[in-house]
Amino acid sequence: MDALADNLANSNVPGYRRSVTSTRPFLGLLKASLGGDMPEDGTRVNRIAIDFTPGSLKQTDRPLDFAIEGDAFFVVKQGDKEYYTRNGSFTLDADGNLVTHSGLTVGGDITLPEDVSLQQLTVSHDGILRSGGRELGTLQIKTFSDPQRLQRAGPSLFSAPADLTPEDPGEQAKIVNRALESSNTSIFTEMTDMIACTRNYEACQRMLTIQDGMEGSMINKIV
């Protein structure tokens, strides 16, 4: 339910990747631990994974919006710490540095001079920013051999463990300007799953209530 609630809450966040749960039979696990003979009914959450299926690209006509076509992430930094995101909605700080809306520095340490026209801003597929033919810097993007090992650091932000090395995507990814990638969450799917989850929980409550009543009746007859 927590995973579904997060998906709904972030359904409008650019580049958000939905959380999905995998389950295992609960009583089966209990049987294995006790060595008894129990039915394989009921489940428990085994892990919460991240669905890295790309979202759709939407044109915004905003010069500091960027999207990636392909399996890669924008590099953003907080000090020496690198993070990775599919949310390419950037802005400028007071010094003209390209940053995220939360203040993280966009990889490439790009600073736009005051005389640069944002309306003439373009980006090549490999991330080189230009305005009026003037080269301004290069957006850094990275890919990973096993993105499931990335860890959430925010709604659309990820960090990598020390033994997971970011790699250059080469021609497998390209950057698009004046566009953003939508969340890959479907509100209708999440609502349907939430209703099903609620009904399953209520069914379990009713089952436990009935079982408790039956055990109470048996105890009364024995007494």
C-alpha positions in Angstrom: 0.0 0.0 0.0 2.9 2.4 0.8 4.4 1.7 -2.7 1.1 2.3 -4.4 0.6 5.6 -2.4 4.1 6.8 -3.5 3.3 6.0 -7.1 0.1 8.0 -7.0 1.8 10.9 -5.1 4.6 11.2 -7.7 2.5 10.5 -10.8 3.1 14.0 -12.1 6.9 14.1 -11.3 9.0 14.1 -14.5 11.1 11.0 -14.8 9.6 9.2 -11.8 9.9 5.4 -11.9 7.1 3.5 -10.2 7.7 1.1 -7.3 6.5 -2.5 -7.8 6.2 -5.2 -5.2 7.1 -8.9 -5.5 5.6 -11.4 -3.0 6.3 -14.8 -1.6 3.8 -17.3 0.0 3.7 -16.4 3.7 2.5 -19.7 5.1 5.0 -21.5 2.8 7.8 -19.5 4.5 6.3 -20.5 7.9 6.2 -24.1 6.9 9.8 -24.1 5.8 10.9 -22.5 9.1 8.9 -24.9 11.3 9.2 -28.0 9.2 5.5 -28.6 9.3 2.9 -29.3 6.6 1.0 -26.1 5.8 -0.9 -24.9 2.8 0.7 -22.3 0.4 -2.0 -19.7 1.1 -1.3 -16.0 1.8 1.6 -13.9 0.7 4.1 -11.4 2.1 6.0 -8.7 0.4 9.4 -10.1 -0.7 10.9 -6.9 -2.0 10.1 -3.5 -3.5 11.7 -3.1 -7.0 11.8 -0.2 -9.4 10.1 -0.3 -12.8 12.6 1.4 -15.2 10.2 1.3 -18.1 10.6 4.7 -19.9 7.7 7.2 -19.6 6.4 9.1 -22.6 8.2 12.3 -23.8 6.2 15.5 -23.8 7.2 18.7 -25.5 7.4 21.7 -23.2 9.0 24.4 -25.3 11.0 25.4 -22.2 14.7 25.8 -23.2 16.0 24.3 -19.9 14.0 21.1 -20.1 15.7 18.0 -21.4 14.8 14.4 -21.8 16.7 11.2 -22.6 15.8 8.7 -25.3 17.4 5.4 -24.3 18.6 3.8 -21.1 20.6 6.5 -19.3 20.4 9.1 -16.5 21.4 12.7 -16.1 24.3 13.1 -13.7 23.6 15.7 -10.9 25.8 16.5 -7.9 25.7 17.6 -4.4 29.3 18.4 -3.5 31.4 15.4 -4.4 28.4 13.0 -4.3 26.9 12.0 -7.6 23.2 11.2 -8.2 21.3 10.1 -11.2 17.9 11.2 -12.5 15.6 11.0 -15.6 14.1 14.4 -14.5 15.7 16.9 -16.9 13.7 19.9 -15.7 16.6 22.3 -14.9 17.0 25.9 -14.0 19.7 28.6 -13.4 20.9 29.7 -10.0 22.0 33.3 -9.2 25.4 32.7 -10.7 24.1 31.2 -14.0 25.0 27.6 -13.1 22.7 24.9 -14.5 21.0 23.2 -11.5 18.0 21.1 -10.6 15.0 22.8 -9.0 16.2 21.4 -5.6 19.6 23.0 -6.1 21.8 20.1 -7.2 24.5 20.9 -9.8 23.9 19.4 -13.2 26.8 17.2 -14.2 29.2 19.0 -16.6 29.4 22.1 -14.3 27.7 24.2 -16.9 27.5 28.0 -16.4 25.6 30.1 -18.9 26.9 33.7 -19.4 24.4 36.5 -18.9 24.5 37.4 -22.6 23.5 33.9 -23.8 20.0 33.7 -25.4 18.1 30.8 -23.9 15.7 31.0 -26.8 18.6 30.0 -29.1 19.7 27.2 -26.8 20.1 23.8 -28.5 21.6 20.5 -27.5 23.1 17.8 -29.6 22.3 14.1 -29.1 25.5 13.7 -27.2 24.7 16.5 -24.8 26.7 19.5 -26.1 24.8 22.8 -25.3 25.1 25.6 -27.8 23.5 29.0 -28.3 23.9 31.0 -31.5 26.7 28.6 -32.5 28.6 29.2 -29.2 29.5 26.0 -27.2 28.5 26.2 -23.6 29.3 22.8 -22.1 28.2 19.2 -22.1 25.4 17.5 -20.2 26.7 14.3 -18.5 24.6 11.1 -18.9 25.5 7.6 -17.6 24.0 4.2 -17.8 24.3 1.1 -15.6 24.6 -2.6 -16.3 22.2 -3.4 -13.5 19.9 -0.4 -12.8 17.9 -2.5 -10.2 20.8 -2.0 -7.8 20.3 1.8 -7.8 18.8 3.1 -4.6 16.2 5.8 -4.3 17.4 9.1 -3.0 14.3 11.1 -3.9 11.2 10.8 -6.0 13.2 10.8 -9.3 16.7 10.7 -7.8 19.0 7.6 -7.5 22.3 6.9 -6.0 24.6 4.0 -6.9 26.4 1.6 -4.6 30.2 1.8 -4.6 30.6 -1.4 -6.6 28.2 -0.3 -9.4 30.1 1.6 -12.0 28.4 4.2 -14.2 29.1 3.7 -17.9 29.0 6.0 -20.9 25.9 5.1 -23.0 27.5 6.0 -26.3 25.0 5.9 -29.2 22.4 4.0 -27.1 21.0 7.2 -25.7 20.4 10.7 -26.9 19.3 13.9 -25.3 16.2 15.9 -26.5 15.7 19.6 -25.8 12.5 21.3 -24.8 10.9 18.1 -23.6 10.4 16.1 -20.4 9.9 12.5 -19.7 6.6 11.7 -17.9 6.3 9.5 -14.9 5.8 5.8 -16.0 3.0 5.6 -13.4 -0.6 5.0 -14.6 -3.1 6.5 -12.2 -5.8 4.1 -13.2 -3.5 1.1 -12.7 -2.4 2.3 -9.3 -6.0 3.0 -8.2 -7.1 -0.4 -9.3 -4.2 -2.1 -7.5 -5.0 0.0 -4.4 -8.6 -1.1 -4.4 -7.6 -4.7 -4.8 -5.1 -4.4 -2.0 -7.7 -2.9 0.3 -10.2 -5.6 -0.4 -7.6 -8.4 0.2 -6.7 -6.8 3.5 -10.4 -6.6 4.5 -10.9 -10.3 3.5 -8.0 -11.3 5.7 -9.5 -9.3 8.6 -12.9 -11.1 8.1 -11.1 -14.5 7.9 -9.3 -13.8 11.2 -12.5 -12.7 12.9 -14.3 -15.9 11.8 -11.4 -18.0 12.9 -11.2 -16.3 16.3 -15.0 -16.9 16.7 -14.7 -20.6 15.9 -11.8 -21.0 18.3 -13.8 -19.2 21.0 -16.8 -21.6 20.4 -14.6 -24.6 20.6 -13.0 -23.4 23.9 -16.5 -22.8 25.4 -17.7 -26.3 24.4 -14.6 -27.9 26.0 -15.0 -25.9 29.2 
